[in-house]
Amino acid sequence: MPAEHPAPPAARDPTIEVPFDQYERYRITAEIAAAFGPPGPVPRRALDVGGHFSDPAGQPRLPIREFLPRWHTVTADLVASPLTGYVRARGDDLPFADRSFDLVSSVDVLEHVPPDRRERLVGHLLRTSRRVVLLAAPFDAPLVARAESLLAAFVERTCGYVQGQLREHRERGLPDLGRTCRQIEAAGWSTAVFRYGNLWRWLLMMIDKHAVAALPSSHAVHRLLDARYNEQVFASDTEPPCYRHFVVAARDGADPVLAFVRRRFAGQLVDPSGPDGDADAAQADRLLDLAALHADNQHL
């Protein structure tokens, strides 16, 4: 009998080692892109507003290109970058024609935009998309603000610097979910809104990641920590309260992408105009105390 040969190992997902927080945002973006259906002879076009990223080694990257390899992707952001597929532009003044892209995404950007420019940025997302817009952010909620405050204090105390993104959140205020959705719907678009990424896991991971980053020669450990989380936790990281909400908007209320979102994230769908009843106050206080204890231990 011929000798049996072992099957070749499955190809490793090249995105699995990206930071867990970024992995969540772009893995969900990739799932929504897949809901457009099989690719045609002409690649679909996606625009990612605010998606330029420098990895822990300082290398510039465009996550949308890595997560949507079969799409024609463009990233617009404010920094200078030599990467192809990149355009230096403001999100509230995009230099693209109306309906230039099938999907326009902007993930964890709105909270960094000055409040008086947020509606204009959302308007440009809607203007440049012919079909679907994906907008994700940590939106305004008292528990999110308390968790961010705890993390910011830990970073300053333990790592010796002020975390710039969290500082912008405090100075500019997190965006209002209901107001954002009302603007989109007033423009004639239909929306589906869901939460993702348990707040307590997010907080503990961010404490651990900053603690690891403060150690010399820790890049390998940092990548391993993210990869393990992405492989083992992302798929079930849905328990409320959540750190982030995703708004998926479609020009056509019968768009199959919206139907996919409502099936895929049925357990995480929320009414953006309703009260946030996710967190029990006493339990939240207890968990914040435990997170603070964990931060103290990591500091030591």
C-alpha positions in Angstrom: 0.0 0.0 0.0 1.3 3.5 -0.7 2.6 5.4 2.3 0.2 7.8 3.8 1.4 11.4 4.0 0.2 13.7 6.7 -2.1 16.6 5.5 -0.2 19.9 5.3 -0.9 22.2 8.2 -3.6 24.7 7.7 -2.4 28.1 6.7 -2.2 30.4 9.8 -4.3 33.5 9.6 -1.8 36.3 8.9 -3.9 38.8 10.9 -4.1 36.7 14.1 -1.2 38.6 15.8 -2.6 42.1 15.3 -3.6 43.9 18.6 -6.8 42.3 19.9 -8.7 45.6 20.0 -7.9 46.1 16.3 -8.6 42.5 15.4 -12.1 42.8 16.7 -12.9 45.9 14.7 -11.5 44.6 11.4 -12.6 41.0 11.8 -16.2 42.2 12.1 -15.6 44.5 9.1 -14.4 41.5 7.1 -17.5 39.5 8.1 -19.7 42.3 6.9 -17.8 42.6 3.7 -18.2 38.9 3.1 -22.0 39.4 3.4 -21.9 41.3 0.1 -21.7 37.9 -1.6 -19.2 36.3 -4.0 -16.8 38.6 -5.7 -17.4 39.5 -9.3 -15.0 40.1 -12.2 -14.4 43.6 -10.9 -13.2 43.8 -7.2 -15.5 45.7 -4.9 -14.2 48.9 -3.4 -13.8 49.8 0.2 -12.7 53.0 1.9 -11.4 52.9 5.5 -11.5 56.4 7.1 -8.9 56.9 9.8 -7.4 53.4 9.4 -3.6 54.0 9.2 -1.8 52.2 11.9 1.8 51.8 13.2 2.4 48.4 14.7 4.5 47.9 18.0 7.6 47.7 15.8 6.9 51.1 14.3 5.9 49.7 10.8 3.1 51.5 9.1 0.2 49.3 8.1 -3.3 49.5 6.5 -5.5 46.9 8.3 -8.3 47.1 5.8 -6.0 45.8 3.1 -4.9 42.9 5.3 -8.5 41.9 6.3 -10.1 42.4 2.9 -7.4 41.0 0.5 -9.9 40.4 -2.3 -11.2 43.9 -2.3 -9.8 47.1 -3.8 -9.1 49.1 -0.6 -8.2 52.7 0.1 -7.3 54.1 3.5 -7.7 57.8 4.3 -6.0 59.3 7.3 -4.1 62.4 8.5 -0.5 61.2 8.7 2.1 61.1 5.9 2.7 57.6 4.7 4.5 55.9 1.7 2.1 53.0 1.5 0.2 52.3 -1.6 -3.6 52.4 -1.3 -3.3 55.3 1.1 -4.6 58.9 0.7 -3.8 61.7 3.1 -7.1 63.3 3.8 -9.5 64.5 6.5 -12.5 62.3 7.3 -14.7 65.4 7.3 -13.5 66.5 3.9 -13.0 63.4 1.8 -11.7 64.0 -1.7 -13.8 61.3 -3.3 -16.8 61.5 -5.6 -20.3 60.6 -4.3 -20.9 56.8 -4.1 -17.4 55.9 -5.0 -17.2 52.8 -2.7 -19.3 49.8 -2.0 -18.3 49.8 1.7 -17.1 52.8 3.7 -15.9 52.0 7.2 -14.6 54.1 10.1 -13.8 52.2 13.2 -12.7 53.9 16.5 -12.3 57.2 14.8 -15.4 59.3 15.6 -14.4 59.6 19.3 -11.1 61.3 18.2 -12.9 63.9 16.0 -13.8 67.3 17.6 -17.5 67.2 18.5 -18.4 70.1 16.1 -17.0 68.0 13.2 -18.5 64.7 13.9 -21.8 65.2 12.0 -19.8 66.4 9.0 -17.6 63.3 9.1 -20.6 61.0 9.2 -22.1 62.9 6.3 -19.0 62.3 4.2 -19.1 58.5 5.1 -22.7 58.4 3.8 -21.9 60.6 0.7 -19.0 58.4 -0.5 -20.7 55.0 -0.1 -23.1 53.7 -2.7 -24.3 50.8 -0.5 -23.1 50.3 3.1 -21.4 52.3 5.9 -19.8 50.7 9.0 -19.2 53.0 11.9 -17.8 51.7 15.2 -16.7 53.5 18.4 -16.8 53.4 22.1 -19.9 55.6 22.6 -20.7 57.7 25.6 -21.7 55.7 28.7 -20.7 56.2 32.4 -19.2 52.8 32.9 -17.0 53.1 29.8 -15.7 56.4 31.1 -14.9 54.9 34.5 -13.1 52.0 32.9 -11.1 54.3 30.7 -10.2 56.5 33.6 -8.9 53.5 35.6 -6.8 52.4 32.6 -5.4 55.9 31.9 -4.3 56.3 35.5 -2.6 52.9 35.4 -0.7 53.8 32.2 0.5 57.1 33.6 1.5 55.5 36.9 3.2 52.4 35.6 4.4 53.2 32.1 5.3 56.8 32.8 3.4 58.6 30.1 -0.1 59.9 29.3 -2.0 57.6 26.9 -2.8 60.0 24.0 -5.9 58.3 22.7 -7.6 58.1 26.1 -6.7 61.7 26.7 -8.5 62.7 23.5 -11.5 60.7 24.7 -11.6 62.7 27.9 -11.0 66.1 26.3 -13.4 65.7 23.4 -16.0 63.4 25.0 -17.2 60.1 23.6 -19.8 60.4 20.8 -23.6 60.0 21.4 -24.9 56.7 19.9 -28.5 57.8 19.6 -27.6 61.2 18.0 -25.3 59.5 15.5 -28.0 57.0 14.5 -30.6 59.7 14.2 -28.4 61.6 11.7 -27.9 58.5 9.6 -31.6 57.6 9.5 -32.6 61.2 8.8 -30.5 60.9 5.6 -32.7 58.0 4.5 -30.5 55.1 5.5 -31.5 52.0 7.5 -29.4 50.9 10.4 -28.6 47.9 12.6 -26.7 48.5 15.8 -24.9 45.9 17.9 -22.5 45.8 20.8 -19.3 43.7 20.9 -16.3 43.2 23.2 -16.9 42.7 26.9 -15.9 45.8 28.8 -14.2 43.9 31.6 -12.1 41.8 29.3 -11.2 44.9 27.3 -10.0 46.6 30.5 -8.0 43.7 31.8 -6.4 43.1 28.4 -5.4 46.7 28.1 -3.9 46.8 31.5 -1.9 43.6 30.7 -0.8 44.8 27.3 0.5 48.1 28.7 2.3 46.3 31.5 4.0 43.9 29.0 4.9 46.8 26.7 6.7 48.5 29.6 9.1 45.6 29.7 12.2 45.6 27.5 12.3 43.3 24.5 8.7 42.3 24.9 7.4 42.4 21.3 7.2 38.6 21.0 5.2 38.2 24.3 3.0 41.1 23.2 2.2 39.3 19.8 1.5 36.0 21.6 -0.9 37.7 24.1 -2.9 39.2 21.2 -2.8 36.0 19.1 -4.0 33.8 22.0 -6.9 36.3 22.7 -7.9 36.5 19.0 -7.9 32.8 18.6 -9.6 31.8 21.8 -11.8 34.7 23.0 -12.9 36.9 20.1 -15.7 34.7 18.8 -17.5 34.6 22.2 -16.5 38.1 23.5 -20.1 39.3 23.5 -21.3 39.5 27.1 -22.6 42.9 28.1 -21.6 45.5 29.2 -19.5 46.0 26.0 -16.8 48.5 25.3 -17.8 49.2 21.6 -20.9 49.5 19.5 -21.1 49.0 15.7 -23.5 50.9 13.5 -24.1 49.3 10.1 -26.1 51.5 7.7 -27.5 50.6 4.2 -29.0 52.9 1.6 -31.6 50.1 0.9 -33.4 48.8 4.0 -33.8 45.4 2.2 -30.0 45.1 1.6 -28.8 41.5 2.4 -26.0 42.9 4.4 -28.4 44.3 7.0 -30.2 40.9 7.1 -26.9 39.2 7.7 -26.0 41.6 10.5 -29.4 41.0 12.2 -28.9 37.2 12.1 -25.2 37.1 12.9 -25.4 39.6 15.9 -28.9 38.8 17.0 -27.9 38.5 20.6 -26.0 41.8 20.6 -28.5 44.0 18.8 -29.5 47.2 20.7 -31.9 50.0 20.4 -29.7 53.1 20.2 -32.5 55.3 21.6 -33.2 53.1 24.6 -31.6 53.2 28.1 -28.4 51.4 28.7 -29.5 48.6 31.1 -26.5 46.4 30.7 -24.8 46.9 34.0 -25.9 46.3 37.5 -24.5 49.2 39.6 -23.3 47.2 42.5 -21.7 44.5 40.3 -20.0 47.2 38.2 -18.5 48.8 41.3 -17.2 45.4 42.5 -15.7 44.6 39.1 -14.0 48.0 38.9 -12.5 47.4 42.3 -11.2 44.1 41.1 -9.7 45.7 38.0 -8.0 48.3 40.1 -6.5 45.5 42.3 -5.3 43.8 39.1 -3.7 47.1 38.0 -2.0 47.5 41.3 -0.6 44.0 41.0 0.7 44.6 37.5 2.3 47.8 38.7 4.2 45.9 41.4 
